[in-house]
Amino acid sequence: MPDPSTWRPRLPPAARLRHDQVRETDVLLLPERVVVLHGSARAVLELADGDRTVDDIVAALAPPPAQDTIRDDVLSFLTALRTEGVLR
């Protein structure tokens, strides 16, 4: 897994976050691919701008007492997207 204190995840330039009215959910649109997002996935991806580290993203999503609780989930989610070629 990447180091959350140094990795600065970002979506590729062609990626778009949208709300799909037909599915009534948020989606990530990529060339020839649609990723359906659940829960707080959109909030995480909106913060993945290439400037923030994973730790910065976690800090923006939750107050300090809850950060330890969500850090592993956020890192696992971002790492999975990176493995799939969705994130850089």
Secondary structure by P-SEA (a helix, b strand, c coil): ccccccccccccccbbbbbcccccbbbbbcccbbbbbccaaaaaaaaccccccaaaaaaaccccccccccaaaaaaaaaaaaaacccc
